Amino acid sequence: MNFQNQVVVVTGSSSGIGAETARCLRSQGAKVIGIDRHPPALTLDAFVQADLSEVATIDAAVAQLPVRIDHLCNVAGVPGTADGATVARVNYLGLRHLTQRVLGRMPAGGSVVNVASILGHEWPQRAAMHKALAACESFDAGLAWLAQNPVAHDTCYQYFKEALIVWSTLQSQRWFLDRGIRMNCVAPGPVMTPILGDFAAMLGAERVQRDAHRIKRPALADEVAPVIAFLCSDAARWVSGATVPVDGGMASTYL
Ligand SMILES: NC(=O)c1ccc[n+]([C@@H]2O[C@H](COP(=O)([O-])OP(=O)(O)OC[C@H]3O[C@@H](n4cnc5c(N)ncnc54)[C@H](O)[C@@H]3O)[C@@H](O)[C@H]2O)c1
């Protein structure tokens, strides 16, 4: 993969999968601009400290980005142990808002990669709801829809990862046909990052026990990052609207 002369914005770049994605892309020549609420722990080409749960702070962050952005990797996210409003804002509404704002700075050939989750795999069961939410294009319209259609806290993480997969899938072809910009998701299974323990707490001991035999081990962040980089790369120029599992085969056991 060759990202020479390409600018990539990576959210969640201060930890876990986002940090590893930034490192991976830089090693292939990309100029990486990180966005995170916490300061970075690795060398980046530029960094914008921002809270991605608010329209105003997202807009202020975008104002600091260059006029041309080749790729956007939306990695920042919170687990379901956070409060429901934060999960909705960071994992879905804020991600959409940032993407909509960055889109205008992307040339043809650009791409967006969204980090979803294996926990979003049941989206077909709620496809109509997710399509209705996707149709509320602005952050505030999404908030208003959610006020009318509240999401249970104990499954809100799964709900908004499902919603992200549906929004990405629906949106992708319009942008590809009109602008030549691709959008894809990766859906990791468990990954060894600081929030892995939160996922175990969120799912409960029984579910974790039930799933334990399905995989050899949790992934390392550097087993997810190259797939994100691949989806940004020219090698994936005919891949759009896809959700790629990066889960050591875990999803295959749900059949
Ligand atoms: N770790 C896993 O097992 C796993 C599995 C599937 C999907 N994911 C997804 O992968 C993505 C990355 O998670 P990770 O495991 O690397 O976790 P992590 O906690 O190591 O990294 C998440 C990053 O997002 C940032 N972030 C969170 N809220 C933010 C906000 N409001 N504004 C700006 N930055 C914010 C954090 O500061 C952190 O640097 C998330 O979207 C997560 O849902 C993780």
The ligand as an ORCA input file, in Angstrom:
! r2SCAN-3c Opt
* xyz 0 1
  N     -11.773     -3.343     21.573
  C     -12.729     -4.114     21.080
  O     -12.909     -5.277     21.519
  C     -13.598     -3.622     19.957
  C     -14.385     -4.547     19.266
  C     -15.188     -4.119     18.220
  C     -15.234     -2.763     17.887
  N     -14.473     -1.883     18.595
  C     -14.564     -0.474     18.204
  O     -13.283     -0.040     17.841
  C     -13.189      1.369     18.010
  C     -11.893      1.699     18.734
  O     -11.959      1.141     20.031
  P     -10.657      0.661     20.822
  O     -10.916     -0.723     21.220
  O      -9.454      1.030     20.079
  O     -10.855      1.547     22.155
  P      -9.901      2.619     22.853
  O     -10.613      3.069     24.087
  O      -8.528      2.063     22.994
  O      -9.885      3.812     21.793
  C     -10.996      4.627     21.592
  C     -10.497      6.049     21.369
  O     -11.649      6.859     21.083
  C     -11.491      8.076     21.793
  N     -12.773      8.688     22.088
  C     -13.802      8.169     22.809
  N     -14.776      9.075     22.946
  C     -14.375     10.181     22.294
  C     -14.943     11.464     22.091
  N     -16.125     11.822     22.633
  N     -14.264     12.362     21.361
  C     -13.040     12.054     20.843
  N     -12.436     10.866     21.020
  C     -13.097      9.941     21.734
  C     -10.778      7.678     23.095
  O     -10.159      8.801     23.730
  C      -9.800      6.639     22.616
  O      -8.562      7.200     22.262
  C     -14.464      1.791     18.738
  O     -15.358      2.346     17.816
  C     -14.995      0.488     19.288
  O     -16.390      0.507     19.451
  C     -13.658     -2.271     19.604
*
